[in-house]
């Protein structure tokens, strides 16, 4: 076999390989069933995945919790929280941020993300609180009424603001007010413990975990067991959190809760990082839900998730927009 033919065969083998794993939880009739499909790495219900933007639903729940506790309102503005540090974004409200209607762009200005220097797999590693405040001064002032613009930066800011409101860092706040009361004892905000942490994959190539100095948009790592607990709590919240869940799941803007998307009676959200994909959805009347996790960027979880939810809810296949 020639060098070229060996290289060609190696390329075919590499491209056809599927080293990543998949974890599924389905909640129905008060029961949770798990299914796992391991790849090149050992995988069980306690293996850690990056959740990516599914974190935003938890940030939205924290907003609702602050409102229920009387610490803020949905109409609280950035200026009321940050004063002069609000820059040109003082009129933006917590509700605007939580429904992607703040007018704040998707990502920080180019001054903070030099594409020739930053790691494309971890682009926000050096973007910290001082940079966030400086960015607020650089933005053109958003003019209400704001239109929908999906904004990771907006949720980074939202998590930071929640820390200021409660005088508790976001990483501690989410642990104390969501993870602990819901029994999500293994879930972390940040990089998960190495012994149970899965690598991500882009094709056959491994990727590392992202850094999240401002974790409100995508900084949570979890396993399928804890994520199933979260979805089950969305369907049937504990009494102490019922009011916060109700407010977070309510439609506050077209098809939008606080971090959640509404479609055909189903609440859902997905997430993706440089090496992971996630999907959660539930239908409260049918008391059913699903959580999907994959440590690969190349898998479409949404289509399968919606198809399963349509079967569980008995209402046809929902749209995915």
ChimeraX attribute file (.defattr): number of C-alpha atoms within 10 A of each C-alpha:
attribute: neighborCount
match mode: 1-to-1
recipient: residues
	/A:1	6
	/A:2	7
	/A:3	8
	/A:4	9
	/A:5	10
	/A:6	11
	/A:7	12
	/A:8	12
	/A:9	12
	/A:10	12
	/A:11	12
	/A:12	11
	/A:13	12
	/A:14	14
	/A:15	12
	/A:16	11
	/A:17	13
	/A:18	16
	/A:19	19
	/A:20	28
	/A:21	22
	/A:22	22
	/A:23	24
	/A:24	21
	/A:25	24
	/A:26	24
	/A:27	21
	/A:28	18
	/A:29	9
	/A:30	10
	/A:31	9
	/A:32	16
	/A:33	12
	/A:34	16
	/A:35	14
	/A:36	15
	/A:37	13
	/A:38	16
	/A:39	14
	/A:40	11
	/A:41	12
	/A:42	11
	/A:43	19
	/A:44	19
	/A:45	15
	/A:46	16
	/A:47	21
	/A:48	28
	/A:49	30
	/A:50	35
	/A:51	28
	/A:52	25
	/A:53	25
	/A:54	26
	/A:55	24
	/A:56	29
	/A:57	25
	/A:58	25
	/A:59	29
	/A:60	29
	/A:61	27
	/A:62	24
	/A:63	28
	/A:64	27
	/A:65	22
	/A:66	19
	/A:67	18
	/A:68	17
	/A:69	12
	/A:70	9
	/A:71	13
	/A:72	20
	/A:73	16
	/A:74	16
	/A:75	14
	/A:76	17
	/A:77	22
	/A:78	23
	/A:79	17
	/A:80	16
	/A:81	16
	/A:82	15
	/A:83	11
	/A:84	12
	/A:85	16
	/A:86	20
	/A:87	20
	/A:88	18
	/A:89	23
	/A:90	20
	/A:91	20
	/A:92	26
	/A:93	20
	/A:94	27
	/A:95	24
	/A:96	27
	/A:97	28
	/A:98	29
	/A:99	27
	/A:100	25
	/A:101	23
	/A:102	26
	/A:103	24
	/A:104	27
	/A:105	17
	/A:106	14
	/A:107	15
	/A:108	21
	/A:109	16
	/A:110	8
	/A:111	10
	/A:112	18
	/A:113	18
	/A:114	11
	/A:115	11
	/A:116	7
	/A:117	8
	/A:118	14
	/A:119	13
	/A:120	11
	/A:121	15
	/A:122	16
	/A:123	18
	/A:124	21
	/A:125	15
	/A:126	16
	/A:127	16
	/A:128	14
	/A:129	14
	/A:130	8
	/A:131	14
	/A:132	20
	/A:133	15
	/A:134	14
	/A:135	18
	/A:136	20
	/A:137	16
	/A:138	15
	/A:139	16
	/A:140	12
	/A:141	16
	/A:142	16
	/A:143	12
	/A:144	12
	/A:145	10
	/A:146	14
	/A:147	13
	/A:148	14
	/A:149	16
	/A:150	18
	/A:151	22
	/A:152	21
	/A:153	22
	/A:154	27
	/A:155	29
	/A:156	25
	/A:157	24
	/A:158	29
	/A:159	27
	/A:160	20
	/A:161	21
	/A:162	24
	/A:163	17
	/A:164	14
	/A:165	16
	/A:166	13
	/A:167	10
	/A:168	14
	/A:169	15
	/A:170	23
	/A:171	19
	/A:172	14
	/A:173	19
	/A:174	23
	/A:175	17
	/A:176	13
	/A:177	16
	/A:178	20
	/A:179	21
	/A:180	13
	/A:181	13
	/A:182	18
	/A:183	13
	/A:184	19
	/A:185	13
	/A:186	18
	/A:187	23
	/A:188	21
	/A:189	22
	/A:190	20
	/A:191	19
	/A:192	21
	/A:193	13
	/A:194	9
	/A:195	8
	/A:196	15
	/A:197	20
	/A:198	27
	/A:199	21
	/A:200	26
	/A:201	22
	/A:202	16
	/A:203	19
	/A:204	17
	/A:205	14
	/A:206	16
	/A:207	20
	/A:208	15
	/A:209	21
	/A:210	20
	/A:211	18
	/A:212	22
	/A:213	17
	/A:214	25
	/A:215	24
	/A:216	31
	/A:217	26
	/A:218	28
	/A:219	25
	/A:220	25
	/A:221	24
	/A:222	24
	/A:223	25
	/A:224	25
	/A:225	24
	/A:226	22
	/A:227	25
	/A:228	24
	/A:229	19
	/A:230	21
	/A:231	22
	/A:232	25
	/A:233	16
	/A:234	23
	/A:235	22
	/A:236	15
	/A:237	17
	/A:238	13
	/A:239	9
	/A:240	9
	/A:241	20
	/A:242	16
	/A:243	16
	/A:244	21
	/A:245	24
	/A:246	15
	/A:247	19
	/A:248	26
	/A:249	21
	/A:250	15
	/A:251	16
	/A:252	15
	/A:253	17
	/A:254	11
	/A:255	15
	/A:256	19
	/A:257	23
	/A:258	30
	/A:259	26
	/A:260	27
	/A:261	22
	/A:262	21
	/A:263	15
	/A:264	14
	/A:265	13
	/A:266	22
	/A:267	22
	/A:268	25
	/A:269	21
	/A:270	24
	/A:271	21
	/A:272	20
	/A:273	22
	/A:274	22
	/A:275	27
	/A:276	26
	/A:277	28
	/A:278	29
	/A:279	27
	/A:280	28
	/A:281	27
	/A:282	28
	/A:283	21
	/A:284	16
	/A:285	10
	/A:286	15
	/A:287	17
	/A:288	24
	/A:289	29
	/A:290	27
	/A:291	29
	/A:292	24
	/A:293	29
	/A:294	28
	/A:295	30
	/A:296	29
	/A:297	18
	/A:298	15
	/A:299	16
	/A:300	13
	/A:301	19
	/A:302	20
	/A:303	15
	/A:304	12
	/A:305	23
	/A:306	23
	/A:307	14
	/A:308	18
	/A:309	24
	/A:310	17
	/A:311	11
	/A:312	20
	/A:313	21
	/A:314	10
	/A:315	11
	/A:316	13
	/A:317	15
	/A:318	15
	/A:319	11
	/A:320	13
	/A:321	7
